Amino acid sequence: MPDAYRLLPFLALAYGVLWTFAFIRLMLRSDDAFRGRYDKPVWAAALIFVPVFGLLAYVLASPFTGLPDKNREASHTPPAARH
């Protein structure tokens, strides 16, 4: 067996882990985090129905910088307004 074929299980596992994290990250985003009305369902469909190209597009497009911090708004308000 050529050495390249020995890497296939590891590449498949790495791809599966990356796809899972991308899908979980997508599902954790609120609908308000997207610009368009159907952006979240389109990204989900791309990841599900064309997983290789959908994941590649999702990673390259980087539509999100990270999950929103719910405490961010509270930390930017003056202390008097927090009560």
Protein Blocks (a to p, Z undefined) as FASTA:
>chain_A
ZZklmmmmmmmmmmmmmmmmmmmmmmmpcfklpmblmlmmmmmmmmmmmmmlmmmmmmmn
opagbdcdfklmmmmpcfklmZZ
